[in-house]
């Protein structure tokens, strides 16, 4: 079980896609799990397994979660 002390010591990485108002996601690799939080509310977080996180990131890179009609999902060109 992950405790708050471990999360306080974790190396949180902020998304490169954060906006100017500070709205972004931070992720900490905890070995077998990743902790994910909203950088504006660091006291609230959730855990996912490392394989689940990797699958999610791979899906994002493939454009699986891009809005319909966006450049990422367009099959034109």
Secondary structure, DSSP 8 states (H G I E B T S, - for coil): ---HHHHHHS-EEE-TT--TT---EEEEE-SSEEEEEEGGGTT-EEEEEHHHHHHHHHHHHHTTTS-TTSTTT----
